[in-house]
């Protein structure tokens, strides 16, 4: 599937907690962990599980950077 977002980070699902409505997904990208909250339906449709290789796609109008 083609996607216009340029910030696509390959990673591996480290943890996934599925609730009644939402799912909390933790993806290891390099030495970093990126967390996302998506709908339970989306997680189920994608068949997400721990250990899966995925891409984290960041599409935002604002990105903050802090030094120090």
WOZI-V183779 format. One record per residue. SS is DSSP state (alpha for helix, beta for strand, coil for the rest). Layout:
# WOZI-V183779
SS / SS
This chain:
# WOZI-V183779
coil / coil / coil / coil / coil / coil / beta / beta / beta / beta / beta / beta / beta / beta / beta / beta / beta / beta / coil / coil / coil / beta / beta / beta / beta / beta / beta / beta / beta / coil / coil / beta / beta / beta / beta / beta / beta / beta / beta / alpha / alpha / alpha / alpha / alpha / alpha / alpha / coil / coil / coil / coil / coil / coil / beta / beta / beta / beta / beta / beta / coil / coil / coil / coil / coil / coil / coil / coil / coil / coil
